[in-house]
């Protein structure tokens, strides 16, 4: 009990010494607090983004679209074929969905990586081909399907002997990759010998990653099925359903066994939440905060100890032991770090607000980052760790202070 009282007295003395420095010579204290606050604020904002990514909450939008995907397929990728389980009998199923008065359209989508020759150099390039049943009012990843002939003529009720259109839409990334433009004839070893593909439209789409736009081609579903041996079972990777009625989701879930119905506006959150990305973001944010905070605190508090050797010598002369002086310096350092942590929580909250505002303006997403009350405790714990680690250097400096040498000056 006596030790606890002594420790409490040292902590109280440390707090008063920090407050005194703020009144008399605040520069180094303020810089230390600001350094920790910036580090903690960045960590809170970044962790808020990871909370938003991991929440898997569906973001509402005026027009509700759904993707039907196989349960065992990789929901993370709706731009790249999962290469695994696929849906079958998609022409008939999409037609059945379209009979619902609440549904605007239903479009099955088959995604395959297809080699295509550069129209200028003849070199083989790879682009992602999306096979669809075109609807005049439908769009896929920002590409309107209106330029394609509606109804998938080549399918011909499952006989695959109807009119081969060869119609191909390219996004600007694909057009640049293979040097193609409207009217260009495409050459690929996947195209049957007696068939051909020609570009009917080049548009700017939304198929992109952090590394840039994905080269994308949109063709008739049955024609891509014929090119990729997917005619057996009438296969596709997913079905896009456009509707204004959220009640459709329940009926969609019963169409196929072992499938998942995903709301389109929530795909981004669901895609990243199934990976380790949110955890990686949170860990990297905490690590950055600790490193930056410790460097600030250790350097500036070390300078304060060096300039305050006379005061430490006086404390030693009146009987304060070396261990007590070390505890005093460590408590001062932790106090400064916790002050920075408190201000950092406020900065981080403002950062989360700014991120969400930017998300609404740029990506039309209402919630990119989320502030959770747990972040308050998390930030204070990290600030405490910063204080403990940052105290090592100032404590070592304080232990090198010779009371007699200081007082004899």
Secondary structure as the mmCIF struct_conf table of DSSP 4:
data_model
#
loop_
_struct_conf.conf_type_id
_struct_conf.id
_struct_conf.beg_label_comp_id
_struct_conf.beg_label_asym_id
_struct_conf.beg_label_seq_id
_struct_conf.end_label_comp_id
_struct_conf.end_label_asym_id
_struct_conf.end_label_seq_id
HELX_RH_AL_P HELX_RH_AL_P1 UNK A 2 UNK A 24
HELX_RH_AL_P HELX_RH_AL_P2 UNK A 27 UNK A 54
TURN_TY1_P TURN_TY1_P1 UNK A 55 UNK A 55
HELX_LH_PP_P HELX_LH_PP_P1 UNK A 57 UNK A 60
BEND BEND1 UNK A 62 UNK A 63
STRN STRN1 UNK A 64 UNK A 70
TURN_TY1_P TURN_TY1_P2 UNK A 71 UNK A 72
BEND BEND2 UNK A 73 UNK A 73
TURN_TY1_P TURN_TY1_P3 UNK A 75 UNK A 76
BEND BEND3 UNK A 78 UNK A 80
BEND BEND4 UNK A 83 UNK A 84
STRN STRN2 UNK A 87 UNK A 87
BEND BEND5 UNK A 89 UNK A 89
HELX_RH_AL_P HELX_RH_AL_P3 UNK A 90 UNK A 98
TURN_TY1_P TURN_TY1_P4 UNK A 99 UNK A 99
BEND BEND6 UNK A 100 UNK A 100
TURN_TY1_P TURN_TY1_P5 UNK A 101 UNK A 102
STRN STRN3 UNK A 103 UNK A 117
TURN_TY1_P TURN_TY1_P6 UNK A 119 UNK A 121
STRN STRN4 UNK A 124 UNK A 132
TURN_TY1_P TURN_TY1_P7 UNK A 136 UNK A 137
STRN STRN5 UNK A 139 UNK A 140
TURN_TY1_P TURN_TY1_P8 UNK A 141 UNK A 142
STRN STRN6 UNK A 143 UNK A 144
BEND BEND7 UNK A 145 UNK A 145
TURN_TY1_P TURN_TY1_P9 UNK A 146 UNK A 147
BEND BEND8 UNK A 148 UNK A 148
HELX_LH_PP_P HELX_LH_PP_P2 UNK A 149 UNK A 149
TURN_TY1_P TURN_TY1_P10 UNK A 150 UNK A 151
HELX_RH_3T_P HELX_RH_3T_P1 UNK A 153 UNK A 158
TURN_TY1_P TURN_TY1_P11 UNK A 159 UNK A 159
BEND BEND9 UNK A 160 UNK A 160
BEND BEND10 UNK A 162 UNK A 162
STRN STRN7 UNK A 167 UNK A 171
HELX_RH_AL_P HELX_RH_AL_P4 UNK A 172 UNK A 177
TURN_TY1_P TURN_TY1_P12 UNK A 178 UNK A 179
TURN_TY1_P TURN_TY1_P13 UNK A 182 UNK A 183
HELX_LH_PP_P HELX_LH_PP_P3 UNK A 184 UNK A 184
STRN STRN8 UNK A 185 UNK A 186
TURN_TY1_P TURN_TY1_P14 UNK A 189 UNK A 190
BEND BEND11 UNK A 191 UNK A 191
TURN_TY1_P TURN_TY1_P15 UNK A 193 UNK A 194
STRN STRN9 UNK A 197 UNK A 203
STRN STRN10 UNK A 208 UNK A 209
TURN_TY1_P TURN_TY1_P16 UNK A 210 UNK A 211
STRN STRN11 UNK A 212 UNK A 213
HELX_LH_PP_P HELX_LH_PP_P4 UNK A 214 UNK A 215
STRN STRN12 UNK A 216 UNK A 220
HELX_RH_AL_P HELX_RH_AL_P5 UNK A 221 UNK A 227
TURN_TY1_P TURN_TY1_P17 UNK A 228 UNK A 229
TURN_TY1_P TURN_TY1_P18 UNK A 231 UNK A 234
STRN STRN13 UNK A 236 UNK A 236
BEND BEND12 UNK A 237 UNK A 237
STRN STRN14 UNK A 238 UNK A 243
BEND BEND13 UNK A 244 UNK A 244
TURN_TY1_P TURN_TY1_P19 UNK A 246 UNK A 247
HELX_RH_AL_P HELX_RH_AL_P6 UNK A 248 UNK A 252
TURN_TY1_P TURN_TY1_P20 UNK A 253 UNK A 255
BEND BEND14 UNK A 256 UNK A 256
TURN_TY1_P TURN_TY1_P21 UNK A 257 UNK A 258
STRN STRN15 UNK A 259 UNK A 263
HELX_RH_3T_P HELX_RH_3T_P2 UNK A 264 UNK A 266
HELX_RH_AL_P HELX_RH_AL_P7 UNK A 267 UNK A 273
TURN_TY1_P TURN_TY1_P22 UNK A 274 UNK A 274
BEND BEND15 UNK A 275 UNK A 276
HELX_RH_AL_P HELX_RH_AL_P8 UNK A 277 UNK A 307
TURN_TY1_P TURN_TY1_P23 UNK A 308 UNK A 308
HELX_RH_AL_P HELX_RH_AL_P9 UNK A 309 UNK A 317
TURN_TY1_P TURN_TY1_P24 UNK A 318 UNK A 319
HELX_RH_AL_P HELX_RH_AL_P10 UNK A 322 UNK A 362
TURN_TY1_P TURN_TY1_P25 UNK A 363 UNK A 363
BEND BEND16 UNK A 366 UNK A 366
BEND BEND17 UNK A 368 UNK A 369
TURN_TY1_P TURN_TY1_P26 UNK A 373 UNK A 373
HELX_RH_AL_P HELX_RH_AL_P11 UNK A 374 UNK A 399
TURN_TY1_P TURN_TY1_P27 UNK A 400 UNK A 400
HELX_RH_AL_P HELX_RH_AL_P12 UNK A 403 UNK A 407
TURN_TY1_P TURN_TY1_P28 UNK A 408 UNK A 408
#
